[in-house]
Amino acid sequence: MTDNPKVDFDQVQLRKDLIHGVKYKGGMKPGTDVASLLEKNKAFQKLSLEDPLTHLPNSRAYENFIDRLTASWKRSVKKVGISENTTVGSVIAMDVSKLKGANDTYGNEAGDEYLKAVASTLLEHTREGDNAFRLGEASDEFVLVVRKVLEEADIESLMDRIDNSLSQKNRPLKAKYPDLEFSLSYSACRYRSINPQIASSRAINELRQAKQVKYKEGKRGERLDKRIII
């Protein structure tokens, strides 16, 4: 695990202090270090929006991001309709196959190293305006939001490049754990005529439903079939 700073203060009280002020005869309580409060609140905000292992934005950050993106899409549609000026993009949901089995066999270290490799690889393959997220601290799911409508061939090409980069990056891990097997499955949905919130739900739900099918078939942890939603 990473060495993130611990929150050594009462988060609830701190937020109340910052919002309302520490009342003392009509003013701030004597000795209140406002700068320190603001600095601690900044640290709290970062921790609440960042995955501690991969340092990617987390589920809460993703929800906030999609909400803002959807609001932008709605404004552009209201202003110009569905056109070349509409806010557009693609949501790619990803799942790390066989993570639980690796953790059960080798311990969390192997799985954690792979998850960090996935995160760094996603960042290497993003352009300005693209965003990568990890959904949940105990999750094997990632999301990449690309600010461009990708054709199916574009998505396949991008995911092939990510797979190849991961293979190269994880050679030391494979040497340490010869039987280790990981892979990325993905589901993608574009937004233009539908809003980003709907595209996100479709991509993520499609991936999760595919996992449930594998689980019912007794194939839990196996790589899912790639699923492209256009």
LINQUIRA-V32803 format. One record per helix or strand. SS is the DSSP state (A for helix, B for strand). FROM is the first residue (numbers start at 0). TO is the last residue. Records with the same first field share a line. If there is no record, write none. Layout:
SS = FROM-TO / FROM-TO
This chain:
A = 10-19 / 33-48 / 58-79 / 98-105 / 107-123 / 151-168 / 170-175 / 195-215
B = 22-23 / 26-27 / 49-49 / 56-56 / 88-96 / 130-133 / 140-145 / 182-190 / 226-228
